[in-house]
Amino acid sequence: MTTLDAYLDSSRGPDAADLAVLLRGMAGAGIKIADELARAALVGQLGTTGDTNVQGEKVKKLDVWANDVVVAALDATGRTCTLVSEEMEEIRHSPERCAGARFVVCFDPVDGSSNLDVNGIVGTIFSVLKKRGSGPDHARADVLQPGTAQAAAGYIMYGPSTLLMLTIGDGLHGFTLDRARGAWVRTLAGVRIPTRGRTYSINDGNFIRWPAGVRRFVEHVRAMDVATGRPYTARYVGSLVADVHRTVHDGGIYLYPEDAAGSGKQSTGKLRLMYEASPMAWLIEQAGGAASTLSARILDLKPTGPHQRVPLVIGSPEDVRMAEEFYADRRG
Ligand code: FDP
């Protein structure tokens, strides 16, 4: 079976060799994080640091630790000098590293970290953009590119096995970590999502704050209609990597909408565009799926800030289109 190294070595294009170095760095960080997650309870790595981050969330020890691991791994590649992380308030730009740097990386080192203390599935999500900016504020311009400009996107899922799902624009591929060999082995090639599923995934505890169209859509998929495969079944892990991965595999839809006007604090949604929605959107589109805010394609959004939040509705194309119709009041 093809290893990640062989797959990257066989990719073509002017930046392929540099991208391969960068992605190997990210994959190496993933192995370290997987090891640390496995022994976290034994070495006192669970729980919080006592700090609250700029986004108002309690910082977990593993968030900080994993952030340092990813930063060090990416620095060591020499292929990036501009990083964005959920754990870093500002864009981390290091002009002294820019000589051989070709890419910007946006990442969430431990996504779904509320699952950490309950031994649940978490992941690392990353988005790689080509450096393009110029002028005094070029680092910010390099970062704030739409998802269509991504050169690579992926997530590493720390589950019963450690799985890297990756696209460099030639489809969606999955590499399972073979610890005995110390290699990532391709176990999923050219993954395709079903055009329609029978599963919906949403935090039901937010029901009171959902926009009216989302409520109607969820009522629709919960209703009985054998001919159209309803009612759908419900699944929600509360870890984006796990929820998206299941959706890619089984088909269906994942929704994290904005709060309806006046009903909550997440008026633009919860998930971050640059290192959650955008990479997941490209990954799922590469598998034949769709990703939307319910009124716009995620990959077409013009970013306004490194930690911008957006609504995210992602999954089988027919399910996402149906949710958009309810949201736009064309159905229901
Ligand atoms: P977490 O806060 O645990 O880090 O954006 C992060 C995220 O998890 C996603 O991984 C997950 O899908 C979502 O938030 C869960 O949010 P809710 O707890 O509000 O459902």
Residues whose N, C-alpha, C, O or C-beta is under 5 A from the ligand:
A	BS01	FDP	V110 D111 G112 S113 S114 N115 N203 G238 S239 L240 L271
